[in-house]
Structure formats: structure tokens, C-alpha cells
Amino acid sequence: MSRHEDYMKAMIQQEELRMAQAKKQSDNVAEMAKAMGMAVDMVNSPPHYNQTGIECIDAISAATDSNFKYYLQGNIMKYLWRFDYKDKPLEDLQKAKWYLDRLIEEVMASDKS
């Protein structure tokens, strides 16, 4: 195997580990909330998207400015593409709908300007 292949394999393993850790953290937060009798909405307000008091979607909107709608469109496509390959297909379809609703809001707001 070449150095490049070794590097890419290590990067993939590192990303898989990071994703597994993020999922575990999200699952832990959901379990803790459930144990305390709190509802966790993994579609509209996932706890791991607001770790520092700023909603991730709001930060992305600010950073992408007028291109924000393309970010939303990409996420719609992502969730529709993979919903049938994951263990929570309904949740992914609801996430696609959430992003579509947000895109509709953005387009409506820009039409008013």
C-alpha cells in the first residue's frame, strides 16, 4: 500500500471514530433527557446542534449569507438520498421535511425583500 493509501485509510478510520463518538454523545443526551422525563426532538432541536448556545443552523446561515438556500437544498437531498439505508428512515424523512420547510421560509422572505 502506498503512503497516500495509508493516509486515506487512517483519515477514514479517524472520521468513523469521530462519528461514532458524536452518535454516542447524542444518544447519551437523549437517554438522560428521557430519564428526566424530558422530550428530546431529534428532528427540530437535536441537543448536539446547540452545544455553545448558538444553533448550528443559525451560524451556517450567517456564514453562507445568500448561499444559505443551497446549503438547505443539499441537506434535503442528503436526507432523501440515504433515508432508506439507515436505522431511522422516518427521522431522516422528517429532517428532509424540516430543511424543505426552512428553504420555503427563506424563499418567502427573499420574495418579500
N, CA, C and O atoms as a printed pandas DataFrame, in Angstrom:
     atom_number atom_name residue_name chain_id  residue_number  x_coord  y_coord  z_coord
0              1         N          MET        A               1    0.839   -1.175    0.000
1              2        CA          MET        A               1    0.000    0.000    0.000
2              3         C          MET        A               1    0.892    1.248    0.000
3              4         O          MET        A               1    1.932    1.288    0.658
4              5         N          SER        A               2    0.462    2.256   -0.749
5              6        CA          SER        A               2    1.239    3.489   -0.826
6              7         C          SER        A               2    1.015    4.352    0.411
7              8         O          SER        A               2    0.089    4.118    1.189
8              9         N          ARG        A               3    1.866    5.340    0.577
9             10        CA          ARG        A               3    1.714    6.262    1.714
10            11         C          ARG        A               3    0.378    6.991    1.637
11            12         O          ARG        A               3   -0.268    7.237    2.656
12            13         N          HIS        A               4   -0.025    7.332    0.427
13            14        CA          HIS        A               4   -1.308    8.020    0.255
14            15         C          HIS        A               4   -2.462    7.110    0.695
15            16         O          HIS        A               4   -3.373    7.554    1.393
16            17         N          GLU        A               5   -2.419    5.859    0.291
17            18        CA          GLU        A               5   -3.477    4.920    0.686
18            19         C          GLU        A               5   -3.502    4.717    2.199
19            20         O          GLU        A               5   -4.570    4.642    2.807
20            21         N          ASP        A               6   -2.317    4.628    2.797
21            22        CA          ASP        A               6   -2.236    4.506    4.256
22            23         C          ASP        A               6   -2.835    5.734    4.929
23            24         O          ASP        A               6   -3.578    5.624    5.904
24            25         N          TYR        A               7   -2.501    6.898    4.398
25            26        CA          TYR        A               7   -3.018    8.143    4.952
26            27         C          TYR        A               7   -4.544    8.191    4.832
27            28         O          TYR        A               7   -5.232    8.518    5.798
28            29         N          MET        A               8   -5.066    7.868    3.658
29            30        CA          MET        A               8   -6.514    7.906    3.443
30            31         C          MET        A               8   -7.232    6.895    4.343
31            32         O          MET        A               8   -8.306    7.187    4.868
32            33         N          LYS        A               9   -6.656    5.735    4.517
33            34        CA          LYS        A               9   -7.249    4.734    5.406
34            35         C          LYS        A               9   -7.298    5.252    6.841
35            36         O          LYS        A               9   -8.297    5.071    7.537
36            37         N          ALA        A              10   -6.229    5.890    7.278
37            38        CA          ALA        A              10   -6.178    6.461    8.633
38            39         C          ALA        A              10   -7.201    7.584    8.785
39            40         O          ALA        A              10   -7.844    7.700    9.828
40            41         N          MET        A              11   -7.353    8.410    7.750
41            42        CA          MET        A              11   -8.334    9.504    7.800
42            43         C          MET        A              11   -9.759    8.947    7.883
43            44         O          MET        A              11  -10.586    9.465    8.633
44            45         N          ILE        A              12  -10.038    7.913    7.127
45            46        CA          ILE        A              12  -11.367    7.291    7.157
46            47         C          ILE        A              12  -11.639    6.698    8.529
47            48         O          ILE        A              12  -12.732    6.862    9.071
48            49         N          GLN        A              13  -10.663    6.016    9.090
49            50        CA          GLN        A              13  -10.830    5.427   10.419
50            51         C          GLN        A              13  -11.047    6.519   11.463
51            52         O          GLN        A              13  -11.874    6.362   12.361
52            53         N          GLN        A              14  -10.318    7.609   11.353
53            54        CA          GLN        A              14  -10.449    8.725   12.288
54            55         C          GLN        A              14  -11.857    9.338   12.187
55            56         O          GLN        A              14  -12.477    9.645   13.205
56            57         N          GLU        A              15  -12.348    9.510   10.968
57            58        CA          GLU        A              15  -13.685   10.080   10.771
58            59         C          GLU        A              15  -14.766    9.123   11.287
59            60         O          GLU        A              15  -15.747    9.564   11.885
60            61         N          GLU        A              16  -14.595    7.841   11.061
61            62        CA          GLU        A              16  -15.564    6.862   11.575
62            63         C          GLU        A              16  -15.596    6.888   13.100
63            64         O          GLU        A              16  -16.667    6.794   13.699
64            65         N          LEU        A              17  -14.441    7.013   13.722
65            66        CA          LEU        A              17  -14.371    7.106   15.183
66            67         C          LEU        A              17  -15.043    8.377   15.672
67            68         O          LEU        A              17  -15.794    8.342   16.647
68            69         N          ARG        A              18  -14.780    9.510   15.004
69            70        CA          ARG        A              18  -15.402   10.772   15.381
70            71         C          ARG        A              18  -16.922   10.683   15.269
71            72         O          ARG        A              18  -17.641   11.160   16.147
72            73         N          MET        A              19  -17.403   10.081   14.206
73            74        CA          MET        A              19  -18.849    9.958   14.012
74            75         C          MET        A              19  -19.471    9.043   15.063
75            76         O          MET        A              19  -20.563    9.319   15.559
76            77         N          ALA        A              20  -18.793    7.973   15.398
77            78        CA          ALA        A              20  -19.296    7.062   16.428
78            79         C          ALA        A              20  -19.353    7.761   17.785
79            80         O          ALA        A              20  -20.301    7.568   18.547
80            81         N          GLN        A              21  -18.341    8.568   18.084
81            82        CA          GLN        A              21  -18.328    9.305   19.351
82            83         C          GLN        A              21  -19.450   10.338   19.390
83            84         O          GLN        A              21  -20.098   10.506   20.423
84            85         N          ALA        A              22  -19.685   11.030   18.281
85            86        CA          ALA        A              22  -20.758   12.028   18.225
86            87         C          ALA        A              22  -22.118   11.365   18.394
87            88         O          ALA        A              22  -22.991   11.899   19.078
88            89         N          LYS        A              23  -22.301   10.196   17.767
89            90        CA          LYS        A              23  -23.563    9.471   17.913
90            91         C          LYS        A              23  -23.757    9.018   19.351
91            92         O          LYS        A              23  -24.859    9.108   19.894
92            93         N          LYS        A              24  -22.692    8.532   19.965
93            94        CA          LYS        A              24  -22.782    8.088   21.352
94            95         C          LYS        A              24  -23.140    9.260   22.264
95            96         O          LYS        A              24  -23.968    9.114   23.163
96            97         N          GLN        A              25  -22.527   10.412   22.039
97            98        CA          GLN        A              25  -22.823   11.598   22.842
98            99         C          GLN        A              25  -24.273   12.009   22.667
99           100         O          GLN        A              25  -24.955   12.316   23.644
100          101         N          SER        A              26  -24.747   12.017   21.435
101          102        CA          SER        A              26  -26.133   12.380   21.152
102          103         C          SER        A              26  -27.094   11.386   21.802
103          104         O          SER        A              26  -28.103   11.782   22.385
104          105         N          ASP        A              27  -26.781   10.101   21.701
105          106        CA          ASP        A              27  -27.609    9.070   22.332
106          107         C          ASP        A              27  -27.635    9.240   23.840
107          108         O          ASP        A              27  -28.682    9.071   24.467
108          109         N          ASN        A              28  -26.481    9.577   24.435
109          110        CA          ASN        A              28  -26.404    9.780   25.888
110          111         C          ASN        A              28  -27.275   10.953   26.322
111          112         O          ASN        A              28  -27.978   10.870   27.329
112          113         N          VAL        A              29  -27.229   12.041   25.566
113          114        CA          VAL        A              29  -28.046   13.209   25.892
114          115         C          VAL        A              29  -29.518   12.843   25.802
115          116         O          VAL        A              29  -30.306   13.216   26.672
116          117         N          ALA        A              30  -29.891   12.119   24.761
117          118        CA          ALA        A              30  -31.289   11.718   24.591
118          119         C          ALA        A              30  -31.736   10.804   25.731
119          120         O          ALA        A              30  -32.846   10.952   26.242
120          121         N          GLU        A              31  -30.884    9.866   26.131
121          122        CA          GLU        A              31  -31.212    8.954   27.232
122          123         C          GLU        A              31  -31.356    9.705   28.549
123          124         O          GLU        A              31  -32.272    9.429   29.324
124          125         N          MET        A              32  -30.459   10.652   28.807
125          126        CA          MET        A              32  -30.534   11.432   30.047
126          127         C          MET        A              32  -31.821   12.253   30.083
127          128         O          MET        A              32  -32.496   12.311   31.111
128          129         N          ALA        A              33  -32.150   12.871   28.987
129          130        CA          ALA        A              33  -33.369   13.684   28.924
130          131         C          ALA        A              33  -34.597   12.810   29.132
131          132         O          ALA        A              33  -35.527   13.186   29.845
132          133         N          LYS        A              34  -34.590   11.654   28.509
133          134        CA          LYS        A              34  -35.718   10.730   28.661
134          135         C          LYS        A              34  -35.852   10.287   30.108
135          136         O          LYS        A              34  -36.963   10.216   30.633
136          137         N          ALA        A              35  -34.729    9.988   30.761
137          138        CA          ALA        A              35  -34.738    9.562   32.166
138          139         C          ALA        A              35  -35.276   10.665   33.077
139          140         O          ALA        A              35  -35.867   10.379   34.118
140          141         N          MET        A              36  -35.072   11.922   32.688
141          142        CA          MET        A              36  -35.561   13.049   33.492
142          143         C          MET        A              36  -36.976   13.446   33.081
143          144         O          MET        A              36  -37.505   14.443   33.572
144          145         N          GLY        A              37  -37.590   12.676   32.187
145          146        CA          GLY        A              37  -38.947   12.966   31.760
146          147         C          GLY        A              37  -39.052   14.083   30.746
147          148         O          GLY        A              37  -40.130   14.638   30.532
148          149         N          MET        A              38  -37.935   14.413   30.124
149          150        CA          MET        A              38  -37.927   15.475   29.119
150          151         C          MET        A              38  -38.004   14.853   27.730
151          152         O          MET        A              38  -37.418   13.802   27.474
152          153         N          ALA        A              39  -38.721   15.504   26.854
153          154        CA          ALA        A              39  -38.806   15.034   25.473
154          155         C          ALA        A              39  -37.621   15.593   24.685
155          156         O          ALA        A              39  -37.273   16.766   24.822
156          157         N          VAL        A              40  -37.019   14.764   23.879
157          158        CA          VAL        A              40  -35.923   15.196   23.014
158          159         C          VAL        A              40  -36.409   15.097   21.579
159          160         O          VAL        A              40  -36.836   14.033   21.129
160          161         N          ASP        A              41  -36.344   16.193   20.876
161          162        CA          ASP        A              41  -36.780   16.248   19.490
162          163         C          ASP        A              41  -35.544   16.213   18.596
163          164         O          ASP        A              41  -34.890   17.235   18.388
164          165         N          MET        A              42  -35.234   15.042   18.075
165          166        CA          MET        A              42  -34.020   14.871   17.278
166          167         C          MET        A              42  -34.165   15.440   15.867
167          168         O          MET        A              42  -33.193   15.458   15.111
168          169         N          VAL        A              43  -35.361   15.904   15.502
169          170        CA          VAL        A              43  -35.566   16.497   14.185
170          171         C          VAL        A              43  -35.493   18.021   14.270
171          172         O          VAL        A              43  -34.715   18.650   13.554
172          173         N          ASN        A              44  -36.303   18.608   15.145
173          174        CA          ASN        A              44  -36.407   20.064   15.203
174          175         C          ASN        A              44  -35.383   20.740   16.100
175          176         O          ASN        A              44  -35.035   21.900   15.880
176          177         N          SER        A              45  -34.904   20.036   17.096
177          178        CA          SER        A              45  -33.955   20.651   18.031
178          179         C          SER        A              45  -33.037   19.609   18.651
179          180         O          SER        A              45  -33.095   19.378   19.858
180          181         N          PRO        A              46  -32.189   18.974   17.843
181          182        CA          PRO        A              46  -31.273   17.980   18.395
182          183         C          PRO        A              46  -30.296   18.640   19.366
183          184         O          PRO        A              46  -29.704   19.667   19.032
184          185         N          PRO        A              47  -30.116   18.078   20.549
185          186        CA          PRO        A              47  -29.268   18.728   21.555
186          187         C          PRO        A              47  -27.820   18.939   21.112
187          188         O          PRO        A              47  -27.171   19.885   21.557
188          189         N          HIS        A              48  -27.316   18.077   20.250
189          190        CA          HIS        A              48  -25.922   18.216   19.823
190          191         C          HIS        A              48  -25.728   19.348   18.812
191          192         O          HIS        A              48  -24.595   19.606   18.408
192          193         N          TYR        A              49  -26.793   20.029   18.394
193          194        CA          TYR        A              49  -26.676   21.151   17.469
194          195         C          TYR        A              49  -26.650   22.486   18.192
195          196         O          TYR        A              49  -26.615   23.532   17.544
196          197         N          ASN        A              50  -26.666   22.475   19.511
197          198        CA          ASN        A              50  -26.660   23.717   20.277
198          199         C          ASN        A              50  -25.764   23.550   21.503
199          200         O          ASN        A              50  -26.215   23.732   22.633
200          201         N          GLN        A              51  -24.524   23.212   21.283
201          202        CA          GLN        A              51  -23.587   22.952   22.374
202          203         C          GLN        A              51  -23.085   24.225   23.036
203          204         O          GLN        A              51  -22.728   24.208   24.214
204          205         N          THR        A              52  -23.052   25.322   22.301
205          206        CA          THR        A              52  -22.464   26.549   22.852
206          207         C          THR        A              52  -23.462   27.697   22.930
207          208         O          THR        A              52  -23.067   28.857   23.050
208          209         N          GLY        A              53  -24.748   27.380   22.864
209          210        CA          GLY        A              53  -25.767   28.408   22.962
210          211         C          GLY        A              53  -26.135   29.042   21.640
211          212         O          GLY        A              53  -27.005   29.911   21.597
212          213         N          ILE        A              54  -25.500   28.634   20.569
213          214        CA          ILE        A              54  -25.818   29.131   19.231
214          215         C          ILE        A              54  -26.277   27.946   18.400
215          216         O          ILE        A              54  -25.559   26.956   18.262
216          217         N          GLU        A              55  -27.474   28.054   17.850
217          218        CA          GLU        A              55  -27.959   26.980   16.995
218          219         C          GLU        A              55  -27.046   26.863   15.775
219          220         O          GLU        A              55  -26.713   27.869   15.148
220          221         N          CYS        A              56  -26.652   25.666   15.448
221          222        CA          CYS        A              56  -25.765   25.409   14.315
222          223         C          CYS        A              56  -26.342   25.994   13.022
223          224         O          CYS        A              56  -25.615   26.595   12.230
224          225         N          ILE        A              57  -27.644   25.818   12.814
225          226        CA          ILE        A              57  -28.265   26.303   11.579
226          227         C          ILE        A              57  -28.154   27.820   11.461
227          228         O          ILE        A              57  -27.988   28.342   10.359
228          229         N          ASP        A              58  -28.244   28.529   12.575
229          230        CA          ASP        A              58  -28.125   29.985   12.547
230          231         C          ASP        A              58  -26.699   30.419   12.207
231          232         O          ASP        A              58  -26.500   31.395   11.483
232          233         N          ALA        A              59  -25.720   29.699   12.725
233          234        CA          ALA        A              59  -24.320   30.008   12.412
234          235         C          ALA        A              59  -24.036   29.751   10.931
235          236         O          ALA        A              59  -23.334   30.529   10.285
236          237         N          ILE        A              60  -24.578   28.669   10.404
237          238        CA          ILE        A              60  -24.377   28.346    8.986
238          239         C          ILE        A              60  -25.057   29.400    8.110
239          240         O          ILE        A              60  -24.502   29.819    7.094
240          241         N          SER        A              61  -26.254   29.825    8.505
241          242        CA          SER        A              61  -26.963   30.869    7.754
242          243         C          SER        A              61  -26.131   32.144    7.704
243          244         O          SER        A              61  -25.993   32.759    6.646
244          245         N          ALA        A              62  -25.581   32.535    8.835
245          246        CA          ALA        A              62  -24.776   33.751    8.888
246          247         C          ALA        A              62  -23.509   33.609    8.046
247          248         O          ALA        A              62  -23.094   34.558    7.379
248          249         N          ALA        A              63  -22.903   32.438    8.076
249          250        CA          ALA        A              63  -21.644   32.233    7.356
250          251         C          ALA        A              63  -21.842   32.135    5.844
251          252         O          ALA        A              63  -20.969   32.543    5.078
252          253         N          THR        A              64  -22.981   31.598    5.412
253          254        CA          THR        A              64  -23.196   31.386    3.981
254          255         C          THR        A              64  -23.984   32.496    3.315
255          256         O          THR        A              64  -24.009   32.595    2.089
256          257         N          ASP        A              65  -24.637   33.344    4.128
257          258        CA          ASP        A              65  -25.378   34.514    3.653
258          259         C          ASP        A              65  -26.348   34.143    2.531
259          260         O          ASP        A              65  -27.239   33.322    2.751
260          261         N          SER        A              66  -26.206   34.711    1.356
261          262        CA          SER        A              66  -27.175   34.483    0.282
262          263         C          SER        A              66  -27.096   33.071   -0.305
263          264         O          SER        A              66  -27.985   32.663   -1.052
264          265         N          ASN        A              67  -26.062   32.339    0.018
265          266        CA          ASN        A              67  -25.937   30.958   -0.467
266          267         C          ASN        A              67  -26.557   29.939    0.482
267          268         O          ASN        A              67  -26.484   28.735    0.233
268          269         N          PHE        A              68  -27.162   30.410    1.559
269          270        CA          PHE        A              68  -27.753   29.525    2.561
270          271         C          PHE        A              68  -28.771   28.565    1.947
271          272         O          PHE        A              68  -28.872   27.415    2.373
272          273         N          LYS        A              69  -29.524   29.030    0.953
273          274        CA          LYS        A              69  -30.542   28.170    0.350
274          275         C          LYS        A              69  -29.911   26.944   -0.317
275          276         O          LYS        A              69  -30.536   25.885   -0.378
276          277         N          TYR        A              70  -28.694   27.076   -0.810
277          278        CA          TYR        A              70  -28.033   25.929   -1.431
278          279         C          TYR        A              70  -27.610   24.906   -0.377
279          280         O          TYR        A              70  -27.627   23.700   -0.624
280          281         N          TYR        A              71  -27.236   25.398    0.784
281          282        CA          TYR        A              71  -26.936   24.507    1.913
282          283         C          TYR        A              71  -28.191   23.716    2.281
283          284         O          TYR        A              71  -28.136   22.501    2.472
284          285         N          LEU        A              72  -29.315   24.413    2.376
285          286        CA          LEU        A              72  -30.577   23.748    2.724
286          287         C          LEU        A              72  -30.943   22.719    1.663
287          288         O          LEU        A              72  -31.352   21.604    1.989
288          289         N          GLN        A              73  -30.798   23.089    0.406
289          290        CA          GLN        A              73  -31.109   22.184   -0.696
290          291         C          GLN        A              73  -30.226   20.929   -0.627
291          292         O          GLN        A              73  -30.703   19.815   -0.842
292          293         N          GLY        A              74  -28.970   21.118   -0.333
293          294        CA          GLY        A              74  -28.060   19.972   -0.222
294          295         C          GLY        A              74  -28.463   19.026    0.892
295          296         O          GLY        A              74  -28.383   17.808    0.732
296          297         N          ASN        A              75  -28.896   19.573    2.021
297          298        CA          ASN        A              75  -29.312   18.722    3.126
298          299         C          ASN        A              75  -30.606   17.985    2.814
299          300         O          ASN        A              75  -30.776   16.837    3.225
300          301         N          ILE        A              76  -31.517   18.626    2.096
301          302        CA          ILE        A              76  -32.735   17.937    1.669
302          303         C          ILE        A              76  -32.348   16.720    0.837
303          304         O          ILE        A              76  -32.838   15.613    1.061
304          305         N          MET        A              77  -31.467   16.945   -0.118
305          306        CA          MET        A              77  -31.026   15.853   -0.992
306          307         C          MET        A              77  -30.329   14.754   -0.197
307          308         O          MET        A              77  -30.550   13.569   -0.444
308          309         N          LYS        A              78  -29.495   15.147    0.750
309          310        CA          LYS        A              78  -28.760   14.170    1.561
310          311         C          LYS        A              78  -29.716   13.263    2.326
311          312         O          LYS        A              78  -29.577   12.041    2.290
312          313         N          TYR        A              79  -30.686   13.858    3.017
313          314        CA          TYR        A              79  -31.591   13.048    3.828
314          315         C          TYR        A              79  -32.516   12.191    2.971
315          316         O          TYR        A              79  -32.850   11.071    3.359
316          317         N          LEU        A              80  -32.935   12.695    1.814
317          318        CA          LEU        A              80  -33.757   11.878    0.926
318          319         C          LEU        A              80  -32.945   10.735    0.320
319          320         O          LEU        A              80  -33.458    9.635    0.112
320          321         N          TRP        A              81  -31.692   11.008    0.044
321          322        CA          TRP        A              81  -30.833   10.010   -0.579
322          323         C          TRP        A              81  -30.601    8.805    0.333
323          324         O          TRP        A              81  -30.611    7.664   -0.129
324          325         N          ARG        A              82  -30.394    9.054    1.612
325          326        CA          ARG        A              82  -29.940    7.981    2.495
326          327         C          ARG        A              82  -30.989    7.460    3.473
327          328         O          ARG        A              82  -30.687    6.567    4.265
328          329         N          PHE        A              83  -32.224    7.995    3.444
329          330        CA          PHE        A              83  -33.204    7.610    4.459
330          331         C          PHE        A              83  -33.458    6.113    4.506
331          332         O          PHE        A              83  -33.688    5.560    5.581
332          333         N          ASP        A              84  -33.419    5.463    3.378
333          334        CA          ASP        A              84  -33.741    4.031    3.332
334          335         C          ASP        A              84  -32.563    3.138    3.709
335          336         O          ASP        A              84  -32.704    1.917    3.769
336          337         N          TYR        A              85  -31.418    3.735    3.960
337          338        CA          TYR        A              85  -30.219    2.958    4.271
338          339         C          TYR        A              85  -29.813    3.054    5.730
339          340         O          TYR        A              85  -28.793    2.490    6.126
340          341         N          LYS        A              86  -30.592    3.755    6.530
341          342        CA          LYS        A              86  -30.243    3.957    7.938
342          343         C          LYS        A              86  -31.287    3.293    8.822
343          344         O          LYS        A              86  -32.320    2.824    8.344
344          345         N          ASP        A              87  -31.002    3.261   10.115
345          346        CA          ASP        A              87  -31.895    2.569   11.039
346          347         C          ASP        A              87  -33.107    3.400   11.453
347          348         O          ASP        A              87  -33.998    2.881   12.126
348          349         N          LYS        A              88  -33.163    4.688   11.066
349          350        CA          LYS        A              88  -34.296    5.546   11.404
350          351         C          LYS        A              88  -34.777    6.288   10.152
351          352         O          LYS        A              88  -34.600    7.501   10.044
352          353         N          PRO        A              89  -35.385    5.560    9.206
353          354        CA          PRO        A              89  -35.780    6.211    7.947
354          355         C          PRO        A              89  -36.802    7.322    8.141
355          356         O          PRO        A              89  -36.715    8.350    7.469
356          357         N          LEU        A              90  -37.763    7.151    9.034
357          358        CA          LEU        A              90  -38.766    8.183    9.258
358          359         C          LEU        A              90  -38.126    9.464    9.778
359          360         O          LEU        A              90  -38.508   10.562    9.372
360          361         N          GLU        A              91  -37.150    9.326   10.676
361          362        CA          GLU        A              91  -36.458   10.509   11.208
362          363         C          GLU        A              91  -35.734   11.252   10.095
363          364         O          GLU        A              91  -35.760   12.482   10.063
364          365         N          ASP        A              92  -35.094   10.538    9.190
365          366        CA          ASP        A              92  -34.398   11.208    8.086
366          367         C          ASP        A              92  -35.383   11.902    7.156
367          368         O          ASP        A              92  -35.092   12.989    6.656
368          369         N          LEU        A              93  -36.549   11.292    6.911
369          370        CA          LEU        A              93  -37.558   11.952    6.082
370          371         C          LEU        A              93  -38.092   13.202    6.770
371          372         O          LEU        A              93  -38.362   14.206    6.111
372          373         N          GLN        A              94  -38.244   13.149    8.078
373          374        CA          GLN        A              94  -38.684   14.330    8.826
374          375         C          GLN        A              94  -37.617   15.427    8.780
375          376         O          GLN        A              94  -37.943   16.613    8.719
376          377         N          LYS        A              95  -36.347   15.029    8.808
377          378        CA          LYS        A              95  -35.271   16.018    8.698
378          379         C          LYS        A              95  -35.278   16.658    7.310
379          380         O          LYS        A              95  -35.081   17.866    7.183
380          381         N          ALA        A              96  -35.505   15.854    6.274
381          382        CA          ALA        A              96  -35.594   16.413    4.918
382          383         C          ALA        A              96  -36.736   17.419    4.856
383          384         O          ALA        A              96  -36.596   18.483    4.253
384          385         N          LYS        A              97  -37.858   17.090    5.472
385          386        CA          LYS        A              97  -39.004   17.997    5.511
386          387         C          LYS        A              97  -38.660   19.272    6.280
387          388         O          LYS        A              97  -39.057   20.367    5.882
388          389         N          TRP        A              98  -37.919   19.127    7.382
389          390        CA          TRP        A              98  -37.526   20.300    8.172
390          391         C          TRP        A              98  -36.707   21.259    7.315
391          392         O          TRP        A              98  -36.946   22.467    7.316
392          393         N          TYR        A              99  -35.733   20.707    6.581
393          394        CA          TYR        A              99  -34.897   21.546    5.722
394          395         C          TYR        A              99  -35.710   22.143    4.575
395          396         O          TYR        A              99  -35.463   23.281    4.176
396          397         N          LEU        A             100  -36.678   21.392    4.038
397          398        CA          LEU        A             100  -37.531   21.926    2.983
398          399         C          LEU        A             100  -38.387   23.070    3.524
399          400         O          LEU        A             100  -38.533   24.102    2.868
400          401         N          ASP        A             101  -38.951   22.890    4.714
401          402        CA          ASP        A             101  -39.741   23.964    5.322
402          403         C          ASP        A             101  -38.884   25.210    5.538
403          404         O          ASP        A             101  -39.340   26.329    5.305
404          405         N          ARG        A             102  -37.663   25.015    5.977
405          406        CA          ARG        A             102  -36.751   26.150    6.192
406          407         C          ARG        A             102  -36.410   26.826    4.873
407          408         O          ARG        A             102  -36.318   28.052    4.810
408          409         N          LEU        A             103  -36.223   26.042    3.823
409          410        CA          LEU        A             103  -35.940   26.601    2.498
410          411         C          LEU        A             103  -37.138   27.412    2.004
411          412         O          LEU        A             103  -36.969   28.493    1.439
412          413         N          ILE        A             104  -38.340   26.894    2.216
413          414        CA          ILE        A             104  -39.540   27.638    1.831
414          415         C          ILE        A             104  -39.594   28.965    2.570
415          416         O          ILE        A             104  -39.914   29.992    1.971
416          417         N          GLU        A             105  -39.286   28.961    3.865
417          418        CA          GLU        A             105  -39.256   30.209    4.642
418          419         C          GLU        A             105  -38.246   31.197    4.066
419          420         O          GLU        A             105  -38.530   32.390    3.951
420          421         N          GLU        A             106  -37.069   30.695    3.707
421          422        CA          GLU        A             106  -36.024   31.560    3.154
422          423         C          GLU        A             106  -36.465   32.174    1.826
423          424         O          GLU        A             106  -36.244   33.360    1.586
424          425         N          VAL        A             107  -37.084   31.371    0.969
425          426        CA          VAL        A             107  -37.521   31.862   -0.343
426          427         C          VAL        A             107  -38.639   32.877   -0.156
427          428         O          VAL        A             107  -38.651   33.913   -0.822
428          429         N          MET        A             108  -39.566   32.599    0.729
429          430        CA          MET        A             108  -40.655   33.538    1.003
430          431         C          MET        A             108  -40.112   34.866    1.532
431          432         O          MET        A             108  -40.568   35.935    1.126
432          433         N          ALA        A             109  -39.144   34.792    2.431
433          434        CA          ALA        A             109  -38.543   36.002    2.992
434          435         C          ALA        A             109  -37.818   36.808    1.921
435          436         O          ALA        A             109  -37.883   38.037    1.927
436          437         N          SER        A             110  -37.129   36.135    1.006
437          438        CA          SER        A             110  -36.397   36.861   -0.044
438          439         C          SER        A             110  -37.361   37.453   -1.067
439          440         O          SER        A             110  -37.052   38.471   -1.686
440          441         N          ASP        A             111  -38.534   36.823   -1.255
441          442        CA          ASP        A             111  -39.540   37.377   -2.177
442          443         C          ASP        A             111  -40.134   38.661   -1.643
443          444         O          ASP        A             111  -40.549   39.525   -2.416
444          445         N          LYS        A             112  -40.180   38.797   -0.303
445          446        CA          LYS        A             112  -40.741   39.991    0.320
446          447         C          LYS        A             112  -39.771   41.162    0.268
447          448         O          LYS        A             112  -40.180   42.318    0.378
448          449         N          SER        A             113  -38.485   40.864    0.101
449          450        CA          SER        A             113  -37.484   41.939    0.114
450          451         C          SER        A             113  -37.492   42.744   -1.154
451          452         O          SER        A             113  -36.708   43.683   -1.294
